[in-house]
Amino acid sequence: MNYRELLSLWADWITLIGFLISLTSLIISIVVLRNVKNIRNYYRLKVRGPELLKELTKLASNLAELLEDFASNRTIFNLA
């Protein structure tokens, strides 16, 4: 094996190693991006959670009142 063949073999191995490192970096970046997105969504919900719960409670009580009004006025709608 002469010097040129050895150099060519070395270059092939370096290219393969570079490709594998690049692929590993891409996979790690995707995993980190997904984790950051999950963390961001968690804290968004944690911050907005009490506000959303208050609004849902208000809407639920409003719905209960409307249901009672409907039940008391059932004869008006002729659905009895």
Backbone bond lengths (Angstrom), bond angles and torsions (degrees), N, CA, C in turn:
res aa  C-N    CA-C-N  psi(-1)  N-CA   C-N-CA  omega(-1)  CA-C   N-CA-C  phi
1 M - - - 1.451 - - 1.530 107.54 -
2 N 1.314 115.43 122.19 1.454 118.42 -178.48 1.533 111.23 -90.85
3 Y 1.287 115.19 -179.26 1.466 122.20 -174.16 1.523 111.73 -63.32
4 R 1.340 118.75 -42.22 1.470 122.06 -178.82 1.525 111.88 -64.31
5 E 1.311 117.90 -41.84 1.464 121.15 178.42 1.526 111.18 -64.94
6 L 1.310 115.91 -40.89 1.453 120.76 178.09 1.522 111.08 -64.73
7 L 1.310 116.91 -41.83 1.458 122.05 177.76 1.530 110.95 -64.97
8 S 1.322 117.96 -40.11 1.455 122.36 178.27 1.530 110.52 -65.70
9 L 1.333 116.53 -42.16 1.457 120.55 177.79 1.533 110.68 -63.59
10 W 1.312 116.30 -41.66 1.460 121.67 177.86 1.533 110.40 -61.91
11 A 1.303 117.78 -42.99 1.463 122.04 179.69 1.534 110.63 -64.75
12 D 1.324 117.28 -38.05 1.462 120.45 177.58 1.526 110.99 -62.96
13 W 1.338 116.11 -43.44 1.463 119.82 179.50 1.535 111.37 -65.70
14 I 1.305 116.89 -41.10 1.471 120.90 178.57 1.525 109.78 -63.20
15 T 1.327 117.44 -40.28 1.467 121.17 178.12 1.522 110.64 -63.57
16 L 1.323 116.95 -43.58 1.458 121.34 178.75 1.535 111.42 -63.54
17 I 1.311 116.50 -44.24 1.463 120.27 178.81 1.524 110.66 -63.51
18 G 1.311 117.48 -41.75 1.459 121.29 177.48 1.515 111.92 -61.93
19 F 1.318 116.54 -41.66 1.460 120.78 178.01 1.523 111.12 -63.17
20 L 1.325 117.06 -44.31 1.463 120.70 -179.69 1.535 111.61 -65.34
21 I 1.315 117.05 -39.66 1.464 120.18 177.24 1.522 110.21 -65.45
22 S 1.301 117.50 -40.65 1.466 121.15 178.14 1.522 111.43 -63.72
23 L 1.322 117.02 -42.49 1.463 121.61 178.48 1.525 111.03 -64.98
24 T 1.311 116.94 -41.99 1.468 121.32 177.37 1.524 110.36 -62.93
25 S 1.304 117.05 -41.39 1.462 121.21 178.29 1.523 111.51 -62.61
26 L 1.316 117.54 -39.57 1.459 121.67 177.90 1.529 110.62 -63.67
27 I 1.319 116.77 -44.29 1.472 120.63 -179.86 1.532 110.57 -64.45
28 I 1.326 117.14 -43.75 1.463 120.51 178.29 1.530 110.56 -62.69
29 S 1.319 117.54 -40.65 1.467 120.79 178.99 1.522 111.64 -62.75
30 I 1.314 117.36 -40.30 1.467 120.96 178.88 1.530 110.46 -65.70
31 V 1.333 117.12 -42.64 1.466 120.85 179.12 1.527 110.53 -63.90
32 V 1.320 117.36 -44.38 1.466 120.99 179.48 1.516 110.48 -64.45
33 L 1.312 117.93 -41.84 1.470 121.31 178.73 1.521 110.73 -61.03
34 R 1.322 117.24 -42.49 1.462 121.00 178.65 1.523 111.55 -64.87
35 N 1.324 116.91 -41.18 1.458 120.65 178.63 1.526 111.80 -66.36
36 V 1.312 117.27 -40.36 1.463 120.81 177.75 1.520 110.07 -63.56
37 K 1.322 117.23 -39.92 1.459 120.79 178.08 1.525 111.08 -63.12
38 N 1.336 117.16 -41.95 1.464 121.11 178.33 1.527 111.28 -64.24
39 I 1.325 116.78 -42.53 1.465 120.65 178.78 1.521 110.36 -64.62
40 R 1.317 117.44 -42.62 1.471 121.55 179.25 1.528 110.49 -61.86
41 N 1.322 117.73 -44.63 1.460 120.80 178.97 1.524 111.62 -64.42
42 Y 1.330 117.02 -37.41 1.465 120.76 179.52 1.531 110.16 -62.86
43 Y 1.323 117.05 -47.91 1.457 119.00 -178.11 1.526 112.38 -72.21
44 R 1.322 117.16 -29.99 1.466 119.35 173.39 1.519 110.58 -61.44
45 L 1.327 116.32 -44.73 1.458 120.70 179.00 1.524 110.82 -67.06
46 K 1.326 116.80 -38.87 1.455 120.48 -179.95 1.530 111.26 -63.74
47 V 1.316 116.99 -37.57 1.466 121.01 179.43 1.523 110.39 -74.88
48 R 1.322 116.98 -43.36 1.465 120.40 -175.87 1.520 113.34 -88.57
49 G 1.332 118.35 -8.55 1.455 122.43 -176.48 1.517 114.43 -55.39
50 P 1.334 119.06 -52.69 1.469 119.17 -179.59 1.527 112.93 -61.18
51 E 1.322 116.06 -38.05 1.475 119.86 177.54 1.526 110.96 -64.13
52 L 1.319 116.63 -44.34 1.463 120.15 179.09 1.523 111.63 -66.32
53 L 1.332 117.05 -37.94 1.457 120.92 178.66 1.522 111.12 -64.96
54 K 1.326 116.35 -39.80 1.463 120.32 178.21 1.534 110.44 -64.26
55 E 1.320 116.56 -43.20 1.467 120.61 179.28 1.530 111.32 -65.98
56 L 1.333 117.26 -41.23 1.461 120.35 178.24 1.526 111.37 -64.33
57 T 1.333 117.26 -38.58 1.463 120.97 177.58 1.524 110.53 -63.30
58 K 1.325 115.60 -42.28 1.464 120.51 178.84 1.530 110.88 -63.64
59 L 1.325 116.15 -43.59 1.461 119.81 179.65 1.530 111.38 -67.19
60 A 1.324 117.12 -36.64 1.467 120.21 178.94 1.525 110.95 -65.89
61 S 1.322 117.52 -41.14 1.471 119.35 178.45 1.520 110.24 -67.96
62 N 1.327 116.93 -37.62 1.464 120.76 176.83 1.527 110.24 -62.45
63 L 1.310 116.89 -41.49 1.459 121.45 178.79 1.524 110.76 -65.14
64 A 1.333 116.86 -40.00 1.469 120.52 178.39 1.541 110.57 -63.29
65 E 1.330 116.74 -41.08 1.468 120.22 177.89 1.525 111.20 -64.29
66 L 1.304 117.05 -42.53 1.463 120.17 179.32 1.525 111.03 -65.22
67 L 1.320 116.98 -36.71 1.454 120.77 178.05 1.534 110.94 -65.96
68 E 1.320 117.03 -40.10 1.464 120.55 176.43 1.528 110.65 -65.05
69 D 1.331 117.81 -42.06 1.467 121.20 177.64 1.522 110.61 -61.57
70 F 1.316 116.34 -41.06 1.457 120.09 179.63 1.531 110.74 -64.71
71 A 1.327 116.16 -42.56 1.465 120.20 -179.30 1.529 110.65 -64.98
72 S 1.326 117.39 -38.54 1.476 119.53 -179.12 1.528 111.64 -74.76
73 N 1.310 119.03 -25.34 1.461 122.64 -178.69 1.530 111.80 -106.82
74 R 1.290 117.78 26.21 1.461 122.34 -176.01 1.528 111.30 -62.28
75 T 1.297 116.94 -35.51 1.486 119.92 -178.55 1.518 111.39 -68.25
76 I 1.310 116.41 -29.11 1.474 118.95 179.16 1.520 109.67 -65.87
77 F 1.309 117.14 -35.60 1.448 121.33 -177.54 1.519 113.29 -85.98
78 N 1.341 117.36 -5.12 1.463 123.20 -179.45 1.523 112.62 56.35
79 L 1.308 116.69 44.03 1.458 121.29 179.54 1.519 111.48 -109.76
80 A 1.304 118.69 5.76 1.463 121.17 -174.82 1.493 112.93 -72.70
